[in-house]
Amino acid sequence: MVDQRIKRICHKIHPHLNTIIGYADRISFNVLPPFLPMSDIYIIDIIIHPSFMGRTISKINLQQDNLYTAILIQLPEHFCSDGQLIGPQAMRLRHLKNKGFKVVTLEYKILNRLVTYPKELMGYISDQMEK
């Protein structure tokens, strides 16, 4: 089950993602890829599809890394006291990278703080996507 905070923040940043990416039809929310176990931990908060593939993710070519971009929104409880991701979240990140996704992590705390400052929010998202 998807946390409602993630759903709300996805709804709030959707227009900014459209501006950054350029096409609204390239974005999907709360997707469970068919080749991963059916577990809440593997739900991808936001997927950015390549423009030439449509919205399907069943035909991911594992030989072509970074074809799809998976954006994961990390809630405060996803981190240890030292700022590192906790075990299940770190595993989720590793598995998605191993499956050929380019993985971008966005911190919920930062998104929530910047949502009222569109320019800074777009800057934060763009910076994270370029890493």
C-alpha positions as a Markdown table, in Angstrom:
| # | Residue | x | y | z |
|---|---|---|---|---|
| 1 | Met | 0.0 | 0.0 | 0.0 |
| 2 | Val | 1.3 | 3.4 | -0.9 |
| 3 | Asp | 1.8 | 6.0 | 1.8 |
| 4 | Gln | -0.6 | 8.9 | 1.4 |
| 5 | Arg | 2.1 | 11.4 | 2.0 |
| 6 | Ile | 3.9 | 10.1 | -1.1 |
| 7 | Lys | 0.7 | 10.2 | -3.2 |
| 8 | Arg | 0.1 | 13.9 | -2.1 |
| 9 | Ile | 3.6 | 15.0 | -2.8 |
| 10 | Cys | 3.6 | 13.2 | -6.2 |
| 11 | His | 0.4 | 15.2 | -7.1 |
| 12 | Lys | 2.1 | 18.4 | -6.0 |
| 13 | Ile | 5.3 | 17.9 | -8.0 |
| 14 | His | 3.6 | 16.5 | -11.1 |
| 15 | Pro | 3.4 | 19.9 | -12.9 |
| 16 | His | 7.0 | 20.6 | -12.2 |
| 17 | Leu | 8.1 | 17.1 | -13.5 |
| 18 | Asn | 6.1 | 17.9 | -16.7 |
| 19 | Thr | 8.0 | 21.1 | -17.2 |
| 20 | Ile | 11.4 | 19.4 | -16.6 |
| 21 | Ile | 10.6 | 16.4 | -18.8 |
| 22 | Gly | 8.5 | 18.0 | -21.4 |
| 23 | Tyr | 5.8 | 15.4 | -21.9 |
| 24 | Ala | 3.1 | 14.5 | -19.4 |
| 25 | Asp | 2.4 | 11.1 | -21.0 |
| 26 | Arg | 5.9 | 9.9 | -20.1 |
| 27 | Ile | 5.2 | 9.8 | -16.4 |
| 28 | Ser | 3.5 | 7.0 | -14.4 |
| 29 | Phe | 2.9 | 6.9 | -10.7 |
| 30 | Asn | 2.9 | 4.0 | -8.2 |
| 31 | Val | 4.0 | 1.3 | -10.5 |
| 32 | Leu | 4.9 | -2.3 | -9.5 |
| 33 | Pro | 7.1 | -3.7 | -12.3 |
| 34 | Pro | 6.0 | -7.1 | -13.5 |
| 35 | Phe | 9.4 | -8.7 | -13.1 |
| 36 | Leu | 9.8 | -7.9 | -9.4 |
| 37 | Pro | 8.1 | -9.6 | -6.4 |
| 38 | Met | 4.6 | -8.4 | -5.5 |
| 39 | Ser | 5.6 | -6.4 | -2.4 |
| 40 | Asp | 5.0 | -2.8 | -1.4 |
| 41 | Ile | 8.8 | -2.3 | -1.1 |
| 42 | Tyr | 9.1 | -2.6 | -4.9 |
| 43 | Ile | 6.4 | 0.0 | -5.8 |
| 44 | Ile | 8.1 | 2.7 | -7.8 |
| 45 | Asp | 6.7 | 6.1 | -6.8 |
| 46 | Ile | 7.3 | 7.7 | -10.2 |
| 47 | Ile | 8.6 | 6.3 | -13.5 |
| 48 | Ile | 9.7 | 8.4 | -16.4 |
| 49 | His | 9.3 | 6.4 | -19.6 |
| 50 | Pro | 11.5 | 6.9 | -22.7 |
| 51 | Ser | 9.6 | 8.9 | -25.4 |
| 52 | Phe | 9.8 | 6.1 | -28.0 |
| 53 | Met | 8.5 | 3.3 | -25.7 |
| 54 | Gly | 5.1 | 4.6 | -24.5 |
| 55 | Arg | 4.0 | 3.6 | -21.0 |
| 56 | Thr | 4.9 | 0.0 | -21.0 |
| 57 | Ile | 7.6 | -1.3 | -18.7 |
| 58 | Ser | 7.2 | -5.0 | -19.5 |
| 59 | Lys | 9.8 | -4.9 | -22.3 |
| 60 | Ile | 12.7 | -3.3 | -20.3 |
| 61 | Asn | 16.0 | -4.3 | -22.0 |
| 62 | Leu | 18.2 | -5.1 | -19.1 |
| 63 | Gln | 21.2 | -4.6 | -21.4 |
| 64 | Gln | 20.3 | -0.9 | -21.8 |
| 65 | Asp | 20.9 | 0.7 | -18.5 |
| 66 | Asn | 19.1 | 4.0 | -17.6 |
| 67 | Leu | 16.4 | 3.6 | -20.3 |
| 68 | Tyr | 13.7 | 4.2 | -17.6 |
| 69 | Thr | 14.1 | 6.6 | -14.7 |
| 70 | Ala | 12.6 | 5.5 | -11.4 |
| 71 | Ile | 12.0 | 8.3 | -8.9 |
| 72 | Leu | 11.8 | 7.2 | -5.3 |
| 73 | Ile | 10.5 | 9.5 | -2.6 |
| 74 | Gln | 12.2 | 8.8 | 0.7 |
| 75 | Leu | 10.2 | 9.5 | 3.8 |
| 76 | Pro | 12.0 | 10.6 | 7.0 |
| 77 | Glu | 11.5 | 7.0 | 8.5 |
| 78 | His | 13.5 | 5.6 | 5.5 |
| 79 | Phe | 16.7 | 6.9 | 7.0 |
| 80 | Cys | 18.8 | 5.9 | 10.0 |
| 81 | Ser | 19.9 | 8.5 | 12.5 |
| 82 | Asp | 23.2 | 8.9 | 10.6 |
| 83 | Gly | 21.4 | 9.7 | 7.4 |
| 84 | Gln | 21.9 | 6.4 | 5.6 |
| 85 | Leu | 18.9 | 4.5 | 4.1 |
| 86 | Ile | 17.6 | 1.7 | 6.2 |
| 87 | Gly | 18.0 | -1.9 | 4.9 |
| 88 | Pro | 14.8 | -2.4 | 2.9 |
| 89 | Gln | 15.1 | 1.0 | 1.2 |
| 90 | Ala | 18.8 | 0.4 | 0.3 |
| 91 | Met | 17.8 | -3.0 | -1.0 |
| 92 | Arg | 15.0 | -1.5 | -3.1 |
| 93 | Leu | 17.5 | 1.0 | -4.6 |
| 94 | Arg | 20.1 | -1.8 | -5.4 |
| 95 | His | 17.5 | -4.1 | -7.0 |
| 96 | Leu | 16.1 | -1.3 | -9.3 |
| 97 | Lys | 19.6 | -0.4 | -10.4 |
| 98 | Asn | 20.4 | -4.0 | -11.1 |
| 99 | Lys | 17.2 | -4.2 | -13.2 |
| 100 | Gly | 18.4 | -1.4 | -15.4 |
| 101 | Phe | 16.6 | 1.6 | -14.0 |
| 102 | Lys | 18.3 | 5.0 | -13.5 |
| 103 | Val | 17.3 | 5.6 | -9.9 |
| 104 | Val | 16.7 | 9.1 | -8.6 |
| 105 | Thr | 15.9 | 9.6 | -4.9 |
| 106 | Leu | 14.1 | 12.7 | -3.6 |
| 107 | Glu | 13.7 | 13.4 | 0.1 |
| 108 | Tyr | 10.1 | 14.0 | 1.2 |
| 109 | Lys | 11.2 | 16.6 | 3.8 |
| 110 | Ile | 12.9 | 18.7 | 1.2 |
| 111 | Leu | 10.1 | 18.3 | -1.4 |
| 112 | Asn | 7.5 | 19.3 | 1.2 |
| 113 | Arg | 9.5 | 22.4 | 2.2 |
| 114 | Leu | 10.2 | 23.5 | -1.4 |
| 115 | Val | 6.7 | 22.9 | -2.8 |
| 116 | Thr | 5.8 | 26.6 | -2.2 |
| 117 | Tyr | 8.9 | 27.7 | -4.0 |
| 118 | Pro | 8.5 | 26.4 | -7.6 |
| 119 | Lys | 11.9 | 27.6 | -8.9 |
| 120 | Glu | 13.8 | 26.0 | -6.0 |
| 121 | Leu | 11.7 | 22.9 | -6.3 |
| 122 | Met | 12.5 | 22.5 | -10.0 |
| 123 | Gly | 16.1 | 23.2 | -9.3 |
| 124 | Tyr | 16.2 | 20.4 | -6.6 |
| 125 | Ile | 14.5 | 17.9 | -8.8 |
| 126 | Ser | 16.7 | 18.7 | -11.8 |
| 127 | Asp | 19.9 | 18.5 | -9.7 |
| 128 | Gln | 18.9 | 15.1 | -8.3 |
| 129 | Met | 18.0 | 13.8 | -11.8 |
| 130 | Glu | 21.4 | 14.8 | -13.1 |
| 131 | Lys | 23.4 | 12.9 | -10.5 |
